[in-house]
Amino acid sequence: MNVVQEALGYLEQKYKRGIKFETPIAAADYFRVRLGLLEYESFNCAYLDNRHALVSCEEMFRGTINGCSVHPREIVKRALQLNAAAVICAHNHPSGVPEPSNADKAITTRLVNVLNLVDVRLLDHFVVGGSEYFSFSERGLI
């Protein structure tokens, strides 16, 4: 078993269904471990109930070393299937630089708008680069 698999196993035990991310930093740490060492872009969503407890965290889209197509429709569809009240999205930049691109900013705005149509709140969107992260919420962009 490699280090990434061990870390993911630990995370799955720590953040089982029903566990809350107590702080934004806890969510950031979760996604830094989950995504920080991947060699391809991975777009993940943590679906939360109305108390912001974890219902499910899933890789929704997988890309290449420099991009990933994200389809808001699929995120909304899954949120409705899980009866989620809120979502935290995260994706990684394999380059190690967590600065969001213009495309990252645009998809975040689209997700906020689309999720609002079905009364689901986007709490944050993290961009992970190695051990560093960028939080749209912390920067006041959500």
N, CA, C and O atoms as a GROMACS GRO file, in nm:
protein
  568
    1MET      N    1   0.085  -0.117   0.000
    1MET     CA    2   0.000   0.000   0.000
    1MET      C    3   0.090   0.124   0.000
    1MET      O    4   0.184   0.132   0.079
    2ASN      N    5   0.061   0.220  -0.088
    2ASN     CA    6   0.145   0.339  -0.092
    2ASN      C    7   0.094   0.446   0.004
    2ASN      O    8  -0.012   0.430   0.065
    3VAL      N    9   0.168   0.554   0.017
    3VAL     CA   10   0.139   0.660   0.112
    3VAL      C   11   0.003   0.725   0.082
    3VAL      O   12  -0.073   0.755   0.174
    4VAL      N   13  -0.027   0.747  -0.045
    4VAL     CA   14  -0.153   0.810  -0.083
    4VAL      C   15  -0.270   0.722  -0.041
    4VAL      O   16  -0.369   0.772   0.014
    5GLN      N   17  -0.262   0.593  -0.066
    5GLN     CA   18  -0.370   0.501  -0.028
    5GLN      C   19  -0.386   0.497   0.124
    5GLN      O   20  -0.499   0.493   0.174
    6GLU      N   21  -0.276   0.499   0.197
    6GLU     CA   22  -0.284   0.501   0.344
    6GLU      C   23  -0.350   0.628   0.394
    6GLU      O   24  -0.433   0.625   0.484
    7ALA      N   25  -0.313   0.741   0.334
    7ALA     CA   26  -0.371   0.869   0.374
    7ALA      C   27  -0.520   0.872   0.344
    7ALA      O   28  -0.600   0.919   0.425
    8LEU      N   29  -0.559   0.822   0.227
    8LEU     CA   30  -0.701   0.818   0.192
    8LEU      C   31  -0.778   0.727   0.286
    8LEU      O   32  -0.892   0.758   0.323
    9GLY      N   33  -0.719   0.616   0.325
    9GLY     CA   34  -0.783   0.526   0.422
    9GLY      C   35  -0.806   0.596   0.554
    9GLY      O   36  -0.911   0.582   0.615
   10TYR      N   37  -0.706   0.671   0.598
   10TYR     CA   38  -0.718   0.748   0.722
   10TYR      C   39  -0.831   0.849   0.710
   10TYR      O   40  -0.913   0.863   0.802
   11LEU      N   41  -0.836   0.921   0.597
   11LEU     CA   42  -0.939   1.022   0.577
   11LEU      C   43  -1.078   0.961   0.576
   11LEU      O   44  -1.172   1.017   0.633
   12GLU      N   45  -1.091   0.846   0.510
   12GLU     CA   46  -1.221   0.780   0.504
   12GLU      C   47  -1.269   0.742   0.643
   12GLU      O   48  -1.388   0.749   0.672
   13GLN      N   49  -1.177   0.702   0.730
   13GLN     CA   50  -1.214   0.668   0.868
   13GLN      C   51  -1.249   0.793   0.948
   13GLN      O   52  -1.346   0.794   1.024
   14LYS      N   53  -1.169   0.900   0.930
   14LYS     CA   54  -1.190   1.023   1.007
   14LYS      C   55  -1.317   1.095   0.962
   14LYS      O   56  -1.392   1.147   1.045
   15TYR      N   57  -1.340   1.099   0.831
   15TYR     CA   58  -1.454   1.173   0.777
   15TYR      C   59  -1.559   1.078   0.721
   15TYR      O   60  -1.589   1.080   0.601
   16LYS      N   61  -1.613   0.995   0.808
   16LYS     CA   62  -1.721   0.906   0.768
   16LYS      C   63  -1.848   0.987   0.750
   16LYS      O   64  -1.856   1.103   0.792
   17ARG      N   65  -1.946   0.924   0.688
   17ARG     CA   66  -2.076   0.987   0.672
   17ARG      C   67  -2.124   1.041   0.807
   17ARG      O   68  -2.118   0.972   0.908
   18GLY      N   69  -2.170   1.165   0.806
   18GLY     CA   70  -2.222   1.227   0.926
   18GLY      C   71  -2.124   1.314   1.001
   18GLY      O   72  -2.165   1.394   1.086
   19ILE      N   73  -1.996   1.302   0.971
   19ILE     CA   74  -1.895   1.384   1.036
   19ILE      C   75  -1.899   1.524   0.975
   19ILE      O   76  -1.919   1.539   0.855
   20LYS      N   77  -1.879   1.624   1.057
   20LYS     CA   78  -1.877   1.762   1.009
   20LYS      C   79  -1.733   1.810   0.993
   20LYS      O   80  -1.644   1.773   1.070
   21PHE      N   81  -1.712   1.892   0.891
   21PHE     CA   82  -1.586   1.965   0.881
   21PHE      C   83  -1.603   2.081   0.978
   21PHE      O   84  -1.676   2.175   0.948
   22GLU      N   85  -1.537   2.077   1.092
   22GLU     CA   86  -1.559   2.176   1.197
   22GLU      C   87  -1.514   2.316   1.158
   22GLU      O   88  -1.571   2.416   1.204
   23THR      N   89  -1.413   2.325   1.072
   23THR     CA   90  -1.362   2.455   1.029
   23THR      C   91  -1.326   2.447   0.881
   23THR      O   92  -1.308   2.338   0.827
   24PRO      N   93  -1.316   2.563   0.815
   24PRO     CA   94  -1.270   2.562   0.676
   24PRO      C   95  -1.132   2.498   0.661
   24PRO      O   96  -1.103   2.436   0.559
   25ILE      N   97  -1.047   2.514   0.763
   25ILE     CA   98  -0.913   2.455   0.756
   25ILE      C   99  -0.921   2.303   0.757
   25ILE      O  100  -0.841   2.237   0.691
   26ALA      N  101  -1.016   2.247   0.831
   26ALA     CA  102  -1.034   2.101   0.832
   26ALA      C  103  -1.073   2.052   0.693
   26ALA      O  104  -1.023   1.949   0.649
   27ALA      N  105  -1.160   2.124   0.625
   27ALA     CA  106  -1.199   2.087   0.488
   27ALA      C  107  -1.079   2.100   0.395
   27ALA      O  108  -1.055   2.014   0.310
   28ALA      N  109  -1.003   2.208   0.411
   28ALA     CA  110  -0.885   2.229   0.327
   28ALA      C  111  -0.784   2.117   0.349
   28ALA      O  112  -0.726   2.065   0.253
   29ASP      N  113  -0.762   2.079   0.475
   29ASP     CA  114  -0.668   1.970   0.504
   29ASP      C  115  -0.714   1.839   0.440
   29ASP      O  116  -0.634   1.764   0.384
   30TYR      N  117  -0.843   1.812   0.449
   30TYR     CA  118  -0.899   1.691   0.389
   30TYR      C  119  -0.868   1.686   0.240
   30TYR      O  120  -0.820   1.585   0.189
   31PHE      N  121  -0.895   1.796   0.171
   31PHE     CA  122  -0.873   1.798   0.026
   31PHE      C  123  -0.725   1.805  -0.010
   31PHE      O  124  -0.686   1.756  -0.116
   32ARG      N  125  -0.642   1.866   0.074
   32ARG     CA  126  -0.498   1.867   0.045
   32ARG      C  127  -0.443   1.725   0.045
   32ARG      O  128  -0.363   1.689  -0.040
   33VAL      N  129  -0.487   1.645   0.142
   33VAL     CA  130  -0.441   1.506   0.147
   33VAL      C  131  -0.503   1.426   0.033
   33VAL      O  132  -0.436   1.346  -0.032
   34ARG      N  133  -0.630   1.448   0.008
   34ARG     CA  134  -0.702   1.372  -0.095
   34ARG      C  135  -0.650   1.400  -0.236
   34ARG      O  136  -0.647   1.311  -0.321
   35LEU      N  137  -0.610   1.526  -0.261
   35LEU     CA  138  -0.577   1.567  -0.398
   35LEU      C  139  -0.433   1.610  -0.421
   35LEU      O  140  -0.387   1.613  -0.535
   36GLY      N  141  -0.361   1.642  -0.315
   36GLY     CA  142  -0.231   1.708  -0.328
   36GLY      C  143  -0.124   1.635  -0.405
   36GLY      O  144  -0.038   1.699  -0.466
   37LEU      N  145  -0.126   1.502  -0.404
   37LEU     CA  146  -0.020   1.426  -0.469
   37LEU      C  147  -0.059   1.365  -0.604
   37LEU      O  148   0.020   1.295  -0.667
   38LEU      N  149  -0.182   1.394  -0.648
   38LEU     CA  150  -0.226   1.335  -0.775
   38LEU      C  151  -0.150   1.396  -0.893
   38LEU      O  152  -0.114   1.514  -0.891
   39GLU      N  153  -0.127   1.315  -0.994
   39GLU     CA  154  -0.053   1.360  -1.113
   39GLU      C  155  -0.146   1.401  -1.226
   39GLU      O  156  -0.100   1.431  -1.336
   40TYR      N  157  -0.275   1.403  -1.199
   40TYR     CA  158  -0.377   1.444  -1.296
   40TYR      C  159  -0.477   1.532  -1.221
   40TYR      O  160  -0.486   1.527  -1.098
   41GLU      N  161  -0.552   1.614  -1.295
   41GLU     CA  162  -0.653   1.696  -1.230
   41GLU      C  163  -0.773   1.611  -1.192
   41GLU      O  164  -0.820   1.528  -1.270
   42SER      N  165  -0.821   1.633  -1.071
   42SER     CA  166  -0.937   1.562  -1.018
   42SER      C  167  -1.029   1.664  -0.953
   42SER      O  168  -0.986   1.740  -0.866
   43PHE      N  169  -1.156   1.665  -0.994
   43PHE     CA  170  -1.254   1.758  -0.938
   43PHE      C  171  -1.346   1.680  -0.847
   43PHE      O  172  -1.418   1.590  -0.892
   44ASN      N  173  -1.344   1.713  -0.718
   44ASN     CA  174  -1.420   1.640  -0.616
   44ASN      C  175  -1.528   1.728  -0.555
   44ASN      O  176  -1.515   1.851  -0.552
   45CYS      N  177  -1.634   1.665  -0.508
   45CYS     CA  178  -1.741   1.735  -0.438
   45CYS      C  179  -1.772   1.662  -0.308
   45CYS      O  180  -1.790   1.541  -0.306
   46ALA      N  181  -1.777   1.739  -0.200
   46ALA     CA  182  -1.825   1.689  -0.071
   46ALA      C  183  -1.968   1.738  -0.059
   46ALA      O  184  -1.994   1.858  -0.054
   47TYR      N  185  -2.061   1.643  -0.053
   47TYR     CA  186  -2.203   1.674  -0.040
   47TYR      C  187  -2.241   1.669   0.107
   47TYR      O  188  -2.210   1.572   0.177
   48LEU      N  189  -2.307   1.774   0.155
   48LEU     CA  190  -2.337   1.789   0.297
   48LEU      C  191  -2.487   1.800   0.320
   48LEU      O  192  -2.562   1.845   0.233
   49ASP      N  193  -2.531   1.757   0.437
   49ASP     CA  194  -2.673   1.769   0.471
   49ASP      C  195  -2.702   1.909   0.525
   49ASP      O  196  -2.615   1.996   0.521
   50ASN      N  197  -2.823   1.931   0.577
   50ASN     CA  198  -2.859   2.065   0.621
   50ASN      C  199  -2.788   2.109   0.749
   50ASN      O  200  -2.795   2.227   0.786
   51ARG      N  201  -2.720   2.016   0.817
   51ARG     CA  202  -2.636   2.051   0.934
   51ARG      C  203  -2.490   2.060   0.893
   51ARG      O  204  -2.402   2.074   0.977
   52HIS      N  205  -2.466   2.051   0.764
   52HIS     CA  206  -2.332   2.052   0.705
   52HIS      C  207  -2.248   1.932   0.746
   52HIS      O  208  -2.126   1.940   0.753
   53ALA      N  209  -2.316   1.821   0.772
   53ALA     CA  210  -2.247   1.694   0.797
   53ALA      C  211  -2.225   1.624   0.662
   53ALA      O  212  -2.308   1.634   0.572
   54LEU      N  213  -2.115   1.554   0.651
   54LEU     CA  214  -2.079   1.487   0.527
   54LEU      C  215  -2.176   1.374   0.492
   54LEU      O  216  -2.200   1.285   0.574
   55VAL      N  217  -2.230   1.380   0.372
   55VAL     CA  218  -2.313   1.272   0.318
   55VAL      C  219  -2.226   1.183   0.230
   55VAL      O  220  -2.229   1.060   0.241
   56SER      N  221  -2.148   1.247   0.142
   56SER     CA  222  -2.062   1.173   0.051
   56SER      C  223  -1.958   1.267  -0.008
   56SER      O  224  -1.985   1.385  -0.031
   57CYS      N  225  -1.838   1.215  -0.032
   57CYS     CA  226  -1.736   1.290  -0.104
   57CYS      C  227  -1.694   1.205  -0.222
   57CYS      O  228  -1.656   1.089  -0.207
   58GLU      N  229  -1.702   1.264  -0.341
   58GLU     CA  230  -1.681   1.186  -0.463
   58GLU      C  231  -1.597   1.262  -0.564
   58GLU      O  232  -1.604   1.384  -0.576
   59GLU      N  233  -1.516   1.185  -0.639
   59GLU     CA  234  -1.450   1.242  -0.755
   59GLU      C  235  -1.555   1.249  -0.865
   59GLU      O  236  -1.606   1.146  -0.910
   60MET      N  237  -1.586   1.370  -0.907
   60MET     CA  238  -1.689   1.388  -1.008
   60MET      C  239  -1.632   1.388  -1.149
   60MET      O  240  -1.697   1.341  -1.243
   61PHE      N  241  -1.511   1.442  -1.164
   61PHE     CA  242  -1.450   1.452  -1.297
   61PHE      C  243  -1.300   1.431  -1.284
   61PHE      O  244  -1.238   1.472  -1.186
   62ARG      N  245  -1.243   1.366  -1.385
   62ARG     CA  246  -1.099   1.342  -1.390
   62ARG      C  247  -1.046   1.396  -1.521
   62ARG      O  248  -1.106   1.375  -1.627
   63GLY      N  249  -0.934   1.465  -1.514
   63GLY     CA  250  -0.876   1.524  -1.634
   63GLY      C  251  -0.736   1.474  -1.659
   63GLY      O  252  -0.701   1.361  -1.627
   64THR      N  253  -0.656   1.562  -1.716
   64THR     CA  254  -0.518   1.531  -1.750
   64THR      C  255  -0.426   1.614  -1.660
   64THR      O  256  -0.470   1.664  -1.557
   65ILE      N  257  -0.302   1.628  -1.699
   65ILE     CA  258  -0.208   1.703  -1.616
   65ILE      C  259  -0.236   1.853  -1.615
   65ILE      O  260  -0.188   1.924  -1.526
   66ASN      N  261  -0.312   1.902  -1.713
   66ASN     CA  262  -0.332   2.047  -1.719
   66ASN      C  263  -0.476   2.091  -1.740
   66ASN      O  264  -0.501   2.205  -1.780
   67GLY      N  265  -0.571   2.003  -1.714
   67GLY     CA  266  -0.709   2.046  -1.731
   67GLY      C  267  -0.809   1.937  -1.699
   67GLY      O  268  -0.778   1.818  -1.696
   68CYS      N  269  -0.932   1.982  -1.674
   68CYS     CA  270  -1.039   1.891  -1.640
   68CYS      C  271  -1.171   1.957  -1.678
   68CYS      O  272  -1.196   2.072  -1.639
   69SER      N  273  -1.255   1.889  -1.752
   69SER     CA  274  -1.386   1.942  -1.786
   69SER      C  275  -1.482   1.918  -1.671
   69SER      O  276  -1.494   1.806  -1.620
   70VAL      N  277  -1.551   2.024  -1.629
   70VAL     CA  278  -1.646   2.017  -1.519
   70VAL      C  279  -1.785   2.049  -1.574
   70VAL      O  280  -1.803   2.149  -1.645
   71HIS      N  281  -1.882   1.965  -1.542
   71HIS     CA  282  -2.018   1.982  -1.591
   71HIS      C  283  -2.111   2.008  -1.473
   71HIS      O  284  -2.147   1.915  -1.401
   72PRO      N  285  -2.150   2.135  -1.451
   72PRO     CA  286  -2.235   2.169  -1.338
   72PRO      C  287  -2.362   2.085  -1.328
   72PRO      O  288  -2.409   2.055  -1.218
   73ARG      N  289  -2.417   2.047  -1.441
   73ARG     CA  290  -2.538   1.965  -1.442
   73ARG      C  291  -2.520   1.836  -1.362
   73ARG      O  292  -2.610   1.795  -1.289
   74GLU      N  293  -2.404   1.772  -1.376
   74GLU     CA  294  -2.379   1.646  -1.305
   74GLU      C  295  -2.364   1.668  -1.155
   74GLU      O  296  -2.403   1.583  -1.075
   75ILE      N  297  -2.308   1.782  -1.116
   75ILE     CA  298  -2.294   1.814  -0.974
   75ILE      C  299  -2.432   1.838  -0.912
   75ILE      O  300  -2.461   1.790  -0.803
   76VAL      N  301  -2.516   1.913  -0.983
   76VAL     CA  302  -2.652   1.938  -0.936
   76VAL      C  303  -2.730   1.807  -0.929
   76VAL      O  304  -2.800   1.781  -0.831
   77LYS      N  305  -2.718   1.726  -1.031
   77LYS     CA  306  -2.789   1.597  -1.035
   77LYS      C  307  -2.752   1.511  -0.914
   77LYS      O  308  -2.840   1.453  -0.850
   78ARG      N  309  -2.623   1.504  -0.884
   78ARG     CA  310  -2.579   1.423  -0.771
   78ARG      C  311  -2.623   1.485  -0.638
   78ARG      O  312  -2.660   1.412  -0.545
   79ALA      N  313  -2.619   1.616  -0.627
   79ALA     CA  314  -2.666   1.683  -0.506
   79ALA      C  315  -2.813   1.650  -0.479
   79ALA      O  316  -2.852   1.626  -0.365
   80LEU      N  317  -2.893   1.650  -0.584
   80LEU     CA  318  -3.035   1.617  -0.569
   80LEU      C  319  -3.054   1.470  -0.533
   80LEU      O  320  -3.140   1.437  -0.451
   81GLN      N  321  -2.976   1.382  -0.594
   81GLN     CA  322  -2.985   1.239  -0.562
   81GLN      C  323  -2.954   1.214  -0.415
   81GLN      O  324  -3.017   1.130  -0.351
   82LEU      N  325  -2.856   1.287  -0.362
   82LEU     CA  326  -2.813   1.268  -0.223
   82LEU      C  327  -2.892   1.354  -0.124
   82LEU      O  328  -2.872   1.346  -0.003
   83ASN      N  329  -2.983   1.436  -0.178
   83ASN     CA  330  -3.060   1.529  -0.096
   83ASN      C  331  -2.968   1.622  -0.016
   83ASN      O  332  -2.992   1.650   0.101
   84ALA      N  333  -2.864   1.668  -0.081
   84ALA     CA  334  -2.764   1.755  -0.018
   84ALA      C  335  -2.818   1.897  -0.005
   84ALA      O  336  -2.890   1.946  -0.091
   85ALA      N  337  -2.781   1.962   0.104
   85ALA     CA  338  -2.817   2.102   0.126
   85ALA      C  339  -2.702   2.195   0.090
   85ALA      O  340  -2.723   2.314   0.065
   86ALA      N  341  -2.581   2.141   0.088
   86ALA     CA  342  -2.463   2.221   0.058
   86ALA      C  343  -2.355   2.134  -0.006
   86ALA      O  344  -2.356   2.011   0.004
   87VAL      N  345  -2.263   2.202  -0.074
   87VAL     CA  346  -2.154   2.133  -0.143
   87VAL      C  347  -2.025   2.210  -0.119
   87VAL      O  348  -2.024   2.333  -0.117
   88ILE      N  349  -1.917   2.136  -0.102
   88ILE     CA  350  -1.782   2.194  -0.106
   88ILE      C  351  -1.711   2.126  -0.222
   88ILE      O  352  -1.702   2.003  -0.227
   89CYS      N  353  -1.662   2.206  -0.314
   89CYS     CA  354  -1.590   2.152  -0.429
   89CYS      C  355  -1.440   2.174  -0.410
   89CYS      O  356  -1.397   2.266  -0.342
   90ALA      N  357  -1.364   2.088  -0.472
   90ALA     CA  358  -1.218   2.102  -0.468
   90ALA      C  359  -1.159   2.033  -0.590
   90ALA      O  360  -1.207   1.929  -0.634
   91HIS      N  361  -1.055   2.093  -0.641
   91HIS     CA  362  -0.978   2.026  -0.746
   91HIS      C  363  -0.832   2.062  -0.726
   91HIS      O  364  -0.797   2.155  -0.654
   92ASN      N  365  -0.748   1.986  -0.792
   92ASN     CA  366  -0.604   2.006  -0.776
   92ASN      C  367  -0.541   2.060  -0.902
   92ASN      O  368  -0.594   2.046  -1.012
   93HIS      N  369  -0.427   2.122  -0.884
   93HIS     CA  370  -0.339   2.161  -0.994
   93HIS      C  371  -0.212   2.078  -0.979
   93HIS      O  372  -0.132   2.105  -0.889
   94PRO      N  373  -0.192   1.979  -1.065
   94PRO     CA  374  -0.072   1.894  -1.054
   94PRO      C  375   0.060   1.973  -1.061
   94PRO      O  376   0.164   1.923  -1.018
   95SER      N  377   0.056   2.094  -1.114
   95SER     CA  378   0.175   2.178  -1.120
   95SER      C  379   0.225   2.217  -0.982
   95SER      O  380   0.341   2.256  -0.965
   96GLY      N  381   0.136   2.206  -0.880
   96GLY     CA  382   0.173   2.245  -0.745
   96GLY      C  383   0.140   2.390  -0.712
   96GLY      O  384   0.163   2.434  -0.599
   97VAL      N  385   0.087   2.463  -0.809
   97VAL     CA  386   0.053   2.604  -0.788
   97VAL      C  387  -0.099   2.616  -0.772
   97VAL      O  388  -0.173   2.590  -0.867
   98PRO      N  389  -0.146   2.654  -0.652
   98PRO     CA  390  -0.290   2.655  -0.627
   98PRO      C  391  -0.364   2.780  -0.675
   98PRO      O  392  -0.485   2.792  -0.653
   99GLU      N  393  -0.296   2.871  -0.739
   99GLU     CA  394  -0.362   2.993  -0.787
   99GLU      C  395  -0.470   2.956  -0.889
   99GLU      O  396  -0.440   2.887  -0.986
  100PRO      N  397  -0.595   3.003  -0.869
  100PRO     CA  398  -0.702   2.966  -0.961
  100PRO      C  399  -0.687   3.034  -1.098
  100PRO      O  400  -0.645   3.149  -1.108
  101SER      N  401  -0.722   2.960  -1.200
  101SER     CA  402  -0.720   3.014  -1.336
  101SER      C  403  -0.851   3.090  -1.361
  101SER      O  404  -0.942   3.086  -1.279
  102ASN      N  405  -0.858   3.158  -1.472
  102ASN     CA  406  -0.983   3.224  -1.509
  102ASN      C  407  -1.095   3.121  -1.526
  102ASN      O  408  -1.210   3.148  -1.493
  103ALA      N  409  -1.061   3.004  -1.578
  103ALA     CA  410  -1.161   2.898  -1.592
  103ALA      C  411  -1.210   2.850  -1.456
  103ALA      O  412  -1.328   2.821  -1.440
  104ASP      N  413  -1.120   2.842  -1.358
  104ASP     CA  414  -1.159   2.804  -1.222
  104ASP      C  415  -1.257   2.906  -1.163
  104ASP      O  416  -1.356   2.869  -1.100
  105LYS      N  417  -1.229   3.033  -1.185
  105LYS     CA  418  -1.316   3.140  -1.135
  105LYS      C  419  -1.453   3.132  -1.204
  105LYS      O  420  -1.557   3.149  -1.140
  106ALA      N  421  -1.452   3.108  -1.334
  106ALA     CA  422  -1.577   3.102  -1.410
  106ALA      C  423  -1.663   2.983  -1.367
  106ALA      O  424  -1.784   2.998  -1.352
  107ILE      N  425  -1.602   2.866  -1.347
  107ILE     CA  426  -1.682   2.749  -1.307
  107ILE      C  427  -1.736   2.767  -1.166
  107ILE      O  428  -1.845   2.719  -1.135
  108THR      N  429  -1.662   2.834  -1.081
  108THR     CA  430  -1.711   2.860  -0.945
  108THR      C  431  -1.836   2.948  -0.949
  108THR      O  432  -1.934   2.919  -0.881
  109THR      N  433  -1.832   3.052  -1.028
  109THR     CA  434  -1.949   3.139  -1.043
  109THR      C  435  -2.067   3.062  -1.100
  109THR      O  436  -2.180   3.077  -1.053
  110ARG      N  437  -2.043   2.978  -1.200
  110ARG     CA  438  -2.151   2.898  -1.259
  110ARG      C  439  -2.209   2.802  -1.157
  110ARG      O  440  -2.331   2.785  -1.150
  111LEU      N  441  -2.123   2.739  -1.077
  111LEU     CA  442  -2.171   2.645  -0.976
  111LEU      C  443  -2.256   2.714  -0.870
  111LEU      O  444  -2.360   2.662  -0.830
  112VAL      N  445  -2.212   2.830  -0.824
  112VAL     CA  446  -2.291   2.906  -0.727
  112VAL      C  447  -2.430   2.932  -0.783
  112VAL      O  448  -2.530   2.909  -0.716
  113ASN      N  449  -2.436   2.982  -0.907
  113ASN     CA  450  -2.563   3.016  -0.969
  113ASN      C  451  -2.653   2.895  -0.994
  113ASN      O  452  -2.772   2.900  -0.965
  114VAL      N  453  -2.596   2.789  -1.046
  114VAL     CA  454  -2.675   2.670  -1.078
  114VAL      C  455  -2.724   2.601  -0.951
  114VAL      O  456  -2.840   2.560  -0.944
  115LEU      N  457  -2.638   2.587  -0.852
  115LEU     CA  458  -2.678   2.523  -0.727
  115LEU      C  459  -2.784   2.605  -0.654
  115LEU      O  460  -2.874   2.549  -0.592
  116ASN      N  461  -2.773   2.738  -0.661
  116ASN     CA  462  -2.874   2.824  -0.598
  116ASN      C  463  -3.013   2.799  -0.657
  116ASN      O  464  -3.113   2.812  -0.586
  117LEU      N  465  -3.020   2.764  -0.783
  117LEU     CA  466  -3.150   2.738  -0.847
  117LEU      C  467  -3.225   2.623  -0.782
  117LEU      O  468  -3.348   2.617  -0.786
  118VAL      N  469  -3.150   2.530  -0.721
  118VAL     CA  470  -3.213   2.414  -0.656
  118VAL      C  471  -3.193   2.419  -0.504
  118VAL      O  472  -3.198   2.316  -0.436
  119ASP      N  473  -3.169   2.538  -0.452
  119ASP     CA  474  -3.155   2.560  -0.307
  119ASP      C  475  -3.044   2.478  -0.243
  119ASP      O  476  -3.059   2.428  -0.131
  120VAL      N  477  -2.934   2.464  -0.314
  120VAL     CA  478  -2.814   2.400  -0.260
  120VAL      C  479  -2.705   2.507  -0.257
  120VAL      O  480  -2.684   2.577  -0.356
  121ARG      N  481  -2.638   2.519  -0.146
  121ARG     CA  482  -2.538   2.624  -0.129
  121ARG      C  483  -2.398   2.571  -0.156
  121ARG      O  484  -2.360   2.466  -0.104
  122LEU      N  485  -2.320   2.644  -0.236
  122LEU     CA  486  -2.178   2.612  -0.253
  122LEU      C  487  -2.104   2.684  -0.142
  122LEU      O  488  -2.094   2.807  -0.143
  123LEU      N  489  -2.051   2.608  -0.046
  123LEU     CA  490  -1.984   2.667   0.069
  123LEU      C  491  -1.842   2.712   0.037
  123LEU      O  492  -1.796   2.815   0.088
  124ASP      N  493  -1.774   2.636  -0.048
  124ASP     CA  494  -1.637   2.673  -0.083
  124ASP      C  495  -1.594   2.595  -0.206
  124ASP      O  496  -1.653   2.493  -0.242
  125HIS      N  497  -1.491   2.644  -0.269
  125HIS     CA  498  -1.422   2.575  -0.378
  125HIS      C  499  -1.274   2.591  -0.348
  125HIS      O  500  -1.221   2.702  -0.347
  126PHE      N  501  -1.208   2.478  -0.325
  126PHE     CA  502  -1.065   2.478  -0.298
  126PHE      C  503  -0.989   2.439  -0.423
  126PHE      O  504  -1.030   2.351  -0.498
  127VAL      N  505  -0.877   2.507  -0.445
  127VAL     CA  506  -0.781   2.466  -0.546
  127VAL      C  507  -0.657   2.422  -0.469
  127VAL      O  508  -0.599   2.501  -0.395
  128VAL      N  509  -0.618   2.297  -0.488
  128VAL     CA  510  -0.506   2.240  -0.415
  128VAL      C  511  -0.386   2.229  -0.508
  128VAL      O  512  -0.397   2.182  -0.621
  129GLY      N  513  -0.272   2.273  -0.459
  129GLY     CA  514  -0.146   2.259  -0.531
  129GLY      C  515  -0.043   2.204  -0.434
  129GLY      O  516   0.012   2.279  -0.354
  130GLY      N  517  -0.017   2.074  -0.441
  130GLY     CA  518   0.075   2.013  -0.345
  130GLY      C  519   0.018   2.025  -0.205
  130GLY      O  520  -0.093   1.979  -0.179
  131SER      N  521   0.093   2.086  -0.115
  131SER     CA  522   0.046   2.103   0.023
  131SER      C  523  -0.020   2.238   0.046
  131SER      O  524  -0.063   2.268   0.157
  132GLU      N  525  -0.029   2.320  -0.057
  132GLU     CA  526  -0.090   2.453  -0.047
  132GLU      C  527  -0.231   2.449  -0.104
  132GLU      O  528  -0.267   2.358  -0.179
  133TYR      N  529  -0.312   2.550  -0.068
  133TYR     CA  530  -0.447   2.557  -0.123
  133TYR      C  531  -0.492   2.702  -0.138
  133TYR      O  532  -0.437   2.793  -0.075
  134PHE      N  533  -0.591   2.720  -0.220
  134PHE     CA  534  -0.659   2.848  -0.238
  134PHE      C  535  -0.806   2.823  -0.208
  134PHE      O  536  -0.864   2.727  -0.259
  135SER      N  537  -0.866   2.907  -0.126
  135SER     CA  538  -1.007   2.895  -0.089
  135SER      C  539  -1.084   3.014  -0.144
  135SER      O  540  -1.055   3.129  -0.110
  136PHE      N  541  -1.182   2.987  -0.228
  136PHE     CA  542  -1.265   3.095  -0.283
  136PHE      C  543  -1.343   3.164  -0.171
  136PHE      O  544  -1.363   3.285  -0.175
  137SER      N  545  -1.387   3.088  -0.073
  137SER     CA  546  -1.462   3.144   0.039
  137SER      C  547  -1.374   3.234   0.125
  137SER      O  548  -1.414   3.345   0.160
  138GLU      N  549  -1.255   3.187   0.160
  138GLU     CA  550  -1.163   3.267   0.242
  138GLU      C  551  -1.127   3.398   0.174
  138GLU      O  552  -1.104   3.499   0.242
  139ARG      N  553  -1.122   3.399   0.043
  139ARG     CA  554  -1.087   3.520  -0.032
  139ARG      C  555  -1.209   3.608  -0.062
  139ARG      O  556  -1.196   3.711  -0.128
  140GLY      N  557  -1.327   3.566  -0.015
  140GLY     CA  558  -1.449   3.644  -0.036
  140GLY      C  559  -1.505   3.636  -0.176
  140GLY      O  560  -1.579   3.724  -0.219
  141LEU      N  561  -1.470   3.530  -0.248
  141LEU     CA  562  -1.516   3.514  -0.386
  141LEU      C  563  -1.643   3.428  -0.398
  141LEU      O  564  -1.695   3.408  -0.508
  142ILE      N  565  -1.690   3.379  -0.286
  142ILE     CA  566  -1.819   3.305  -0.282
  142ILE      C  567  -1.904   3.375  -0.177
  142ILE      O  568  -2.017   3.334  -0.153
   0.00000   0.00000   0.00000
